[in-house]
Amino acid sequence: MPDYGHTLSFGAFLTPQAADPQRVVALAQAGERHGLDLVTFQDHPYQPTFLDTWTLMSWVAASTQRVQLAGNVLNLPLRPPAVLAKAAASLDLLSGGRVALGLGSGAFWDAIVAMGAPRMTPGQAVTALDEGIDVIRGLWDTDTRGVLRAGGGYHAVDGAKRGPAPAHDIPIWLGAYKPRMLGLVGRKADGWLPSLGYLQPGDLAAGNARIDEAATEAGRDPREIRRLLNLGGITASSIDDWVDELLPMVLEDGISTLILGSDDERALALFGEELAPALREAVASERRADGTTTGAVRSAASLARRVPGIDYDAIPAALADLVVEPGDRGYGAVRSTYIWAGSPGLVVQPRDAVGVSQALQFARTQDVPFAVRSGGHGIAGRSTNDGGIVIDLGALDQVEVLDADRRLVRLGAGAHWGDVAETLSPLGMAISSGDYGDVGVGGLVVAGGQGLLGRSYGLTLDHVVAAEVVLADGSVVRASADEHPDLLWAVRGAGAAVGIVTSVDVEAAALGDVVLATFVYDATDTAALLVAWAEQVERSPWELTSFLTVVPARRDQPAIAHAMTVWAGDDAEAAVAALEPFMAVGPVLQQQANLLPYSGVIQAHHGRHDGGAPPNMRGGLVEHVTPRVAGVLADLVAAHESPMMQLRAVGGAVNATPAEATAYAHRTQNFSLSAMTTASGRAALDRRWDQLSEEVTGVYRSFDLADDRLERAYPPATLARLRAIAATYDPDAIFGHDLPLTAPR
């Protein structure tokens, strides 16, 4: 296989001289400036005149923006694989995914032994490298649960905790010349990195043959392995001659990364600015003439994990590099949501609305379900699936102030509310946004947005003035008061059922610091506490919003209620006056209050989502927490029918918006109730919830999983209008899988 079709890249091979440490850093920066893709460094820890390579790489990573960095090659006998794995993952995270790991089995053994490492024969060193690769890859593999036990007689770990995961799939390149090392490249490595000066004529072809043979025997596609080559310097008198010299190495010997060994910036400039484009053009011309297949190649192991029903070869070219398949190393981080475990056959991560449209049109042609995800915190499980396609909007994470005077902000659907708050707080702005910073903009804003500023601000969707929406036919439209106003009305309360909202324009509130107060109550007399808390909320000024969470008694601990209360403003005296009465609603176990920015209340943690057992959740909206409502909820807590029950204050400004103004039409209720349980507890929770049927006058659609929630989420007139709009914008009923507004044709 003379040409493996890999994209060409060009790099530098620098000497880490300690005598002038800034010079090598400057050369690395120059390499980046002159268009090189990669900067590598010799690694000889026993060389007293050299800088430590890993320390240098860290410094260079902080001094550059784009180039990939690697040791060429790292001396594994002097770098314990477990520690190296963590160092590489850490630098990869800090540099934004720019690390490659060049490894060698060791040479110059007298010097290695002098540094404290045990002497090895060549065969032992290869075995040790083989074990080291398993250790390194195992520690990077955070998708696999449990501790790592790997390695053997030279490098072994027994019970090591995995992680952190690198920012990207760090390639492992091996410096190899002998048959056994070449075989290891074929079995386990991502690249072969020899130096031309150590090769004889025909060695490249022979090395490739050995690597390809070993790869095939291991069930790998030889094209999975990149072929790199260190060049000794400029060896031609002109660019044309140099291209003629290197072209056969690419087309006949499969080399796709050429690395120039030089500490002369002029040579690096010539290599990056003149040779690289000329050789790329020559190679592209020959490949076009030969019909060579180019681009990244998925491993045989990855291909084996593809699922039926998805035509992976039909993925649009523009999305080819933006998908994650079950066999990809990053799959574990995107397969599930915060609550729901999933195993989709494909996760597409478009970068803009056009990409979302392409992903949607592709998904519609496949014989599998599709889901749309913004932050992945939805309780209903709409943002993952098993065997289907997920359109992940996480990359659409813009937070842009469009008009500071109007406090008009554009939010990408994939942004997290904690990041929104972090951007807006220094500007004296805030948008009410749930109670957890990792929740995504898209899912919350199209459902409602019951937040900790709700009584002063209203629902999040009340302040949405425009939205960018991808419709069922793939068209991208703007919905506003002037364009598609009916669609904007539907987006504000039922957006997931009429299209994919990719961004929203929201009018923020003028808000600096807020007062966050927390109260922990003994909820032994749960019913009395609920009534007293709710009555006090209703008496409070609209600046105060409170969420009360109740958990059942356990062991020697009574039932506990935790109130999270926000005063929207920095008037401490007014806040204290409003908060003090909450000291009397029940026995207080703990309390505290702090003045802080809203971003301190809603913080994004960007935690990994691994899902779990499917939950069951019931919700409802009530005008008042009457003794009867409180009694039913208290019985639920006492019977341990829910591990967590919550009441959210939603009156005040929420109810100041006319019911007909948005698809969220519940504008008389003061409280939103919810309780969660496991699938096995569903029947008991449903029976208990049925006792509230007379008091519950609506439901927040995101907080209820009952089969009849569509009719309870939308009053008859609202539902009729929604169905008419959905028939126009989604005639084939491809959206709203859990709450279909129209019947499929």
Rosetta blueprint (number, residue, H / E / L):
1 M L
2 P L
3 D L
4 Y L
5 G L
6 H L
7 T L
8 L L
9 S E
10 F E
11 G E
12 A E
13 F E
14 L E
15 T L
16 P L
17 Q E
18 A L
19 A L
20 D L
21 P H
22 Q H
23 R H
24 V H
25 V H
26 A H
27 L H
28 A H
29 Q H
30 A H
31 G H
32 E H
33 R H
34 H L
35 G L
36 L L
37 D L
38 L E
39 V E
40 T E
41 F E
42 Q L
43 D L
44 H L
45 P L
46 Y L
47 Q L
48 P L
49 T L
50 F E
51 L L
52 D L
53 T H
54 W H
55 T H
56 L H
57 M H
58 S H
59 W H
60 V H
61 A H
62 A H
63 S H
64 T L
65 Q L
66 R L
67 V L
68 Q E
69 L E
70 A E
71 G E
72 N L
73 V L
74 L E
75 N E
76 L H
77 P H
78 L H
79 R L
80 P L
81 P H
82 A H
83 V H
84 L H
85 A H
86 K H
87 A H
88 A H
89 A H
90 S H
91 L H
92 D H
93 L H
94 L H
95 S H
96 G L
97 G L
98 R L
99 V E
100 A L
101 L E
102 G E
103 L E
104 G E
105 S L
106 G L
107 A L
108 F L
109 W H
110 D H
111 A H
112 I H
113 V H
114 A H
115 M L
116 G L
117 A L
118 P L
119 R L
120 M L
121 T L
122 P H
123 G H
124 Q H
125 A H
126 V H
127 T H
128 A H
129 L H
130 D H
131 E H
132 G H
133 I H
134 D H
135 V H
136 I H
137 R H
138 G H
139 L H
140 W H
141 D L
142 T L
143 D L
144 T L
145 R L
146 G L
147 V L
148 L E
149 R E
150 A E
151 G E
152 G L
153 G L
154 Y L
155 H L
156 A E
157 V E
158 D E
159 G E
160 A E
161 K L
162 R L
163 G L
164 P L
165 A L
166 P L
167 A L
168 H L
169 D L
170 I L
171 P L
172 I E
173 W E
174 L E
175 G L
176 A L
177 Y L
178 K L
179 P H
180 R H
181 M H
182 L H
183 G H
184 L H
185 V H
186 G H
187 R H
188 K H
189 A L
190 D L
191 G E
192 W E
193 L L
194 P L
195 S E
196 L H
197 G H
198 Y H
199 L L
200 Q L
201 P L
202 G L
203 D H
204 L H
205 A H
206 A H
207 G H
208 N H
209 A H
210 R H
211 I H
212 D H
213 E H
214 A H
215 A H
216 T H
217 E H
218 A L
219 G L
220 R L
221 D L
222 P H
223 R H
224 E H
225 I L
226 R E
227 R E
228 L E
229 L E
230 N E
231 L E
232 G L
233 G L
234 I L
235 T L
236 A L
237 S L
238 S L
239 I H
240 D H
241 D H
242 W H
243 V H
244 D H
245 E H
246 L H
247 L H
248 P H
249 M H
250 V H
251 L H
252 E L
253 D L
254 G L
255 I L
256 S L
257 T E
258 L E
259 I E
260 L E
261 G E
262 S L
263 D L
264 D L
265 E H
266 R H
267 A H
268 L H
269 A H
270 L H
271 F H
272 G H
273 E H
274 E H
275 L H
276 A H
277 P H
278 A H
279 L H
280 R H
281 E H
282 A H
283 V H
284 A H
285 S H
286 E H
287 R H
288 R H
289 A H
290 D H
291 G L
292 T L
293 T L
294 T L
295 G L
296 A L
297 V L
298 R L
299 S L
300 A H
301 A H
302 S H
303 L H
304 A L
305 R L
306 R L
307 V L
308 P L
309 G L
310 I L
311 D L
312 Y H
313 D H
314 A H
315 I L
316 P L
317 A H
318 A H
319 L H
320 A H
321 D H
322 L H
323 V E
324 V E
325 E L
326 P L
327 G L
328 D L
329 R L
330 G L
331 Y H
332 G H
333 A H
334 V L
335 R L
336 S L
337 T L
338 Y L
339 I L
340 W E
341 A L
342 G L
343 S E
344 P L
345 G L
346 L E
347 V E
348 V E
349 Q L
350 P L
351 R L
352 D L
353 A H
354 V H
355 G H
356 V H
357 S H
358 Q H
359 A H
360 L H
361 Q H
362 F H
363 A H
364 R H
365 T L
366 Q L
367 D L
368 V L
369 P L
370 F E
371 A E
372 V E
373 R E
374 S L
375 G L
376 G L
377 H L
378 G L
379 I L
380 A L
381 G L
382 R L
383 S L
384 T L
385 N L
386 D E
387 G L
388 G L
389 I E
390 V E
391 I E
392 D E
393 L L
394 G L
395 A L
396 L L
397 D L
398 Q L
399 V E
400 E E
401 V E
402 L E
403 D E
404 A L
405 D L
406 R L
407 R L
408 L E
409 V E
410 R E
411 L E
412 G E
413 A L
414 G L
415 A L
416 H E
417 W H
418 G H
419 D H
420 V H
421 A H
422 E H
423 T H
424 L H
425 S H
426 P H
427 L H
428 G L
429 M E
430 A E
431 I L
432 S L
433 S L
434 G L
435 D L
436 Y L
437 G L
438 D L
439 V L
440 G E
441 V H
442 G H
443 G H
444 L H
445 V H
446 V H
447 A H
448 G L
449 G L
450 Q L
451 G L
452 L L
453 L L
454 G H
455 R H
456 S H
457 Y H
458 G L
459 L L
460 T H
461 L H
462 D H
463 H H
464 V E
465 V E
466 A E
467 A E
468 E E
469 V E
470 V E
471 L L
472 A L
473 D L
474 G L
475 S L
476 V E
477 V E
478 R E
479 A E
480 S E
481 A L
482 D L
483 E L
484 H L
485 P H
486 D H
487 L H
488 L H
489 W H
490 A H
491 V H
492 R H
493 G H
494 A H
495 G H
496 A H
497 A H
498 V L
499 G L
500 I E
501 V E
502 T E
503 S E
504 V E
505 D E
506 V E
507 E E
508 A L
509 A E
510 A E
511 L L
512 G L
513 D E
514 V E
515 V E
516 L E
517 A E
518 T E
519 F E
520 V E
521 Y E
522 D E
523 A L
524 T L
525 D L
526 T H
527 A H
528 A H
529 L H
530 L H
531 V H
532 A H
533 W H
534 A H
535 E H
536 Q H
537 V H
538 E H
539 R H
540 S L
541 P L
542 W L
543 E L
544 L E
545 T E
546 S E
547 F E
548 L E
549 T E
550 V E
551 V E
552 P L
553 A L
554 R E
555 R L
556 D L
557 Q E
558 P L
559 A L
560 I E
561 A E
562 H E
563 A E
564 M E
565 T E
566 V E
567 W E
568 A L
569 G L
570 D L
571 D L
572 A H
573 E H
574 A H
575 A H
576 V H
577 A H
578 A H
579 L H
580 E H
581 P H
582 F H
583 M H
584 A H
585 V L
586 G L
587 P L
588 V E
589 L E
590 Q E
591 Q E
592 Q E
593 A E
594 N E
595 L E
596 L E
597 P E
598 Y H
599 S H
600 G H
601 V H
602 I L
603 Q L
604 A L
605 H L
606 H L
607 G L
608 R L
609 H L
610 D L
611 G L
612 G E
613 A L
614 P L
615 P E
616 N E
617 M E
618 R E
619 G E
620 G E
621 L E
622 V E
623 E L
624 H L
625 V L
626 T L
627 P H
628 R H
629 V H
630 A H
631 G H
632 V H
633 L H
634 A H
635 D H
636 L H
637 V H
638 A H
639 A L
640 H L
641 E L
642 S L
643 P L
644 M E
645 M E
646 Q E
647 L E
648 R E
649 A E
650 V L
651 G L
652 G H
653 A H
654 V H
655 N H
656 A H
657 T L
658 P L
659 A H
660 E H
661 A H
662 T L
663 A L
664 Y L
665 A L
666 H L
667 R L
668 T L
669 Q L
670 N L
671 F E
672 S E
673 L E
674 S E
675 A E
676 M E
677 T E
678 T E
679 A H
680 S H
681 G H
682 R H
683 A H
684 A H
685 L H
686 D H
687 R H
688 R H
689 W H
690 D H
691 Q L
692 L L
693 S L
694 E L
695 E L
696 V L
697 T L
698 G L
699 V L
700 Y L
701 R H
702 S H
703 F H
704 D L
705 L L
706 A L
707 D L
708 D L
709 R H
710 L H
711 E H
712 R H
713 A H
714 Y L
715 P L
716 P H
717 A H
718 T H
719 L H
720 A H
721 R H
722 L H
723 R H
724 A H
725 I H
726 A H
727 A H
728 T H
729 Y H
730 D L
731 P L
732 D L
733 A L
734 I L
735 F L
736 G L
737 H L
738 D L
739 L L
740 P L
741 L L
742 T L
743 A L
744 P L
745 R L
